[in-house]
Protein backbone atom coordinates (compact mmCIF):
# COMPACT_ATOMS: atom_id res chain seq x y z
CA UNK A 1 0.00 0.00 0.00
CA UNK A 2 1.26 3.47 -0.75
CA UNK A 3 0.19 6.94 0.27
CA UNK A 4 0.92 10.19 -1.50
CA UNK A 5 0.94 13.91 -0.88
CA UNK A 6 1.18 16.68 -3.47
CA UNK A 7 1.86 20.39 -3.03
CA UNK A 8 1.09 22.45 -6.12
CA UNK A 9 2.23 25.91 -7.18
CA UNK A 10 4.95 26.22 -4.51
CA UNK A 11 7.03 29.35 -5.15
CA UNK A 12 10.37 27.55 -5.27
CA UNK A 13 12.54 27.15 -8.35
CA UNK A 14 12.43 23.48 -9.47
CA UNK A 15 16.10 23.34 -10.40
CA UNK A 16 17.27 24.27 -6.90
CA UNK A 17 14.74 22.10 -5.10
CA UNK A 18 15.66 18.98 -7.09
CA UNK A 19 19.07 19.11 -5.42
CA UNK A 20 17.35 18.74 -2.05
CA UNK A 21 14.85 16.05 -3.03
CA UNK A 22 17.59 13.83 -4.48
CA UNK A 23 18.98 13.41 -0.94
CA UNK A 24 15.65 12.02 0.32
CA UNK A 25 14.63 9.60 -2.44
CA UNK A 26 14.72 5.94 -1.34
CA UNK A 27 15.46 6.63 2.33
CA UNK A 28 13.32 5.66 5.30
CA UNK A 29 10.83 8.30 6.41
CA UNK A 30 12.56 8.93 9.75
CA UNK A 31 15.96 9.34 8.09
CA UNK A 32 14.51 11.60 5.38
CA UNK A 33 12.83 13.80 7.98
CA UNK A 34 16.11 14.15 9.88
CA UNK A 35 17.97 15.14 6.70
CA UNK A 36 15.36 17.76 5.80
CA UNK A 37 15.18 19.12 9.35
CA UNK A 38 18.92 19.83 9.39
CA UNK A 39 19.19 21.42 5.93
CA UNK A 40 19.36 25.19 5.64
CA UNK A 41 17.43 25.50 2.37
CA UNK A 42 14.03 26.98 1.69
CA UNK A 43 13.13 23.96 -0.45
CA UNK A 44 13.84 21.60 2.47
CA UNK A 45 11.08 23.23 4.52
CA UNK A 46 8.49 22.81 1.78
CA UNK A 47 9.55 19.22 1.02
CA UNK A 48 9.42 18.36 4.72
CA UNK A 49 5.83 19.61 4.92
CA UNK A 50 4.83 17.37 2.01
CA UNK A 51 6.68 14.40 3.52
CA UNK A 52 4.88 14.91 6.85
CA UNK A 53 1.57 15.05 5.02
CA UNK A 54 2.30 11.84 3.10
CA UNK A 55 3.20 10.04 6.34
CA UNK A 56 0.00 11.30 7.99
CA UNK A 57 -2.02 10.07 5.00
CA UNK A 58 -0.39 6.64 5.30
CA UNK A 59 -1.08 6.40 9.03
CA UNK A 60 -4.65 7.68 8.98
CA UNK A 61 -6.00 6.34 5.68
CA UNK A 62 -4.20 3.00 5.39
CA UNK A 63 -3.16 2.27 9.02
CA UNK A 64 0.50 1.83 8.09
CA UNK A 65 3.33 1.91 10.63
CA UNK A 66 5.51 5.02 10.44
CA UNK A 67 8.67 3.07 11.34
CA UNK A 68 8.31 0.78 8.32
CA UNK A 69 7.66 3.52 5.75
CA UNK A 70 10.17 4.66 3.14
CA UNK A 71 10.13 7.27 0.38
CA UNK A 72 9.19 5.26 -2.70
CA UNK A 73 8.98 8.17 -5.11
CA UNK A 74 9.85 11.83 -4.75
CA UNK A 75 9.75 14.24 -7.64
CA UNK A 76 9.49 17.92 -8.42
CA UNK A 77 7.70 19.00 -11.56
CA UNK A 78 7.61 22.46 -13.04
CA UNK A 79 4.52 24.50 -12.35
CA UNK A 80 3.24 27.72 -13.81
CA UNK A 81 5.72 30.52 -14.55
CA UNK A 82 4.78 34.02 -13.45
CA UNK A 83 6.19 36.48 -15.99
CA UNK A 84 7.10 39.95 -14.80
CA UNK A 85 9.07 42.80 -16.35
CA UNK A 86 11.85 44.91 -14.90
CA UNK A 87 12.54 48.21 -16.57
CA UNK A 88 16.17 48.99 -17.24
CA UNK A 89 18.08 52.01 -18.38
CA UNK A 90 17.49 53.61 -21.79
CA UNK A 91 14.03 52.12 -22.11
CA UNK A 92 14.83 48.41 -22.38
CA UNK A 93 12.92 45.75 -20.48
CA UNK A 94 14.34 42.65 -18.76
CA UNK A 95 11.99 39.68 -18.29
CA UNK A 96 11.74 38.12 -14.82
CA UNK A 97 10.44 34.55 -14.62
CA UNK A 98 9.13 33.56 -11.20
CA UNK A 99 9.00 29.79 -11.39
CA UNK A 100 6.80 27.48 -9.36
CA UNK A 101 7.01 23.78 -8.49
CA UNK A 102 4.73 20.82 -7.90
CA UNK A 103 6.16 18.59 -5.13
CA UNK A 104 5.01 14.95 -5.12
CA UNK A 105 6.06 12.39 -2.49
CA UNK A 106 4.85 8.79 -2.36
CA UNK A 107 5.62 6.67 0.69
CA UNK A 108 5.23 2.92 0.90
CA UNK A 109 5.78 0.20 3.46
CA UNK A 110 8.88 -1.99 3.23
CA UNK A 111 8.11 -5.67 3.00
RATALIN-V683919 format. One record per residue. N is the residue number from 1. RES is the residue in one small letter. SS is DSSP state (h for helix, s for strand, l for the rest). D_LAST is the distance of its C-alpha to the last C-alpha in Angstrom with 1 decimal. Layout:
BEGIN
N,RES,SS,D_LAST  N,RES,SS,D_LAST
END
This chain:
BEGIN
1,x,l,10.3  2,x,s,12.0  3,x,s,15.1  4,x,s,18.0  5,x,s,21.2  6,x,s,24.3  7,x,s,27.5  8,x,s,30.4  9,x,s,33.7  10,x,s,32.9  11,x,l,36.0  12,x,l,34.3  13,x,l,35.0  14,x,h,32.0  15,x,h,32.9  16,x,h,32.8  17,x,h,29.7  18,x,h,27.7  19,x,h,28.4  20,x,h,26.6  21,x,h,23.5  22,x,l,22.9  23,x,l,22.3  24,x,l,19.4  25,x,l,17.5  26,x,l,14.0  27,x,l,14.3  28,x,s,12.7  29,x,h,14.6  30,x,h,16.7  31,x,h,17.7  32,x,h,18.6  33,x,h,20.6  34,x,h,22.4  35,x,h,23.3  36,x,h,24.7  37,x,h,26.5  38,x,l,28.4  39,x,l,29.4  40,x,l,32.9  41,x,l,32.5  42,x,h,33.2  43,x,h,30.3  44,x,h,27.9  45,x,h,29.1  46,x,h,28.5  47,x,h,25.0  48,x,h,24.1  49,x,h,25.5  50,x,h,23.3  51,x,h,20.1  52,x,h,21.2  53,x,h,21.8  54,x,h,18.4  55,x,h,16.8  56,x,h,19.5  57,x,h,18.8  58,x,h,15.1  59,x,h,16.3  60,x,h,19.4  61,x,h,18.7  62,x,h,15.2  63,x,l,15.0  64,x,l,11.8  65,x,l,11.8  66,x,h,13.3  67,x,h,12.1  68,x,h,8.4  69,x,s,9.6  70,x,s,10.5  71,x,s,13.3  72,x,s,12.4  73,x,s,16.1  74,x,s,19.2  75,x,s,22.6  76,x,s,26.2  77,x,s,28.6  78,x,s,32.4  79,x,s,34.0  80,x,s,37.7  81,x,s,40.3  82,x,s,43.1  83,x,s,46.3  84,x,s,49.0  85,x,s,52.2  86,x,s,53.8  87,x,s,57.5  88,x,l,58.8  89,x,h,62.3  90,x,h,64.9  91,x,h,63.3  92,x,l,60.1  93,x,s,56.7  94,x,s,53.4  95,x,s,50.2  96,x,s,47.4  97,x,s,44.0  98,x,s,41.7  99,x,s,38.3  100,x,s,35.4  101,x,s,31.6  102,x,s,28.8  103,x,s,25.7  104,x,s,22.4  105,x,s,19.0  106,x,s,15.8  107,x,s,12.8  108,x,s,9.3  109,x,s,6.3  110,x,l,3.8  111,x,l,0.0
END
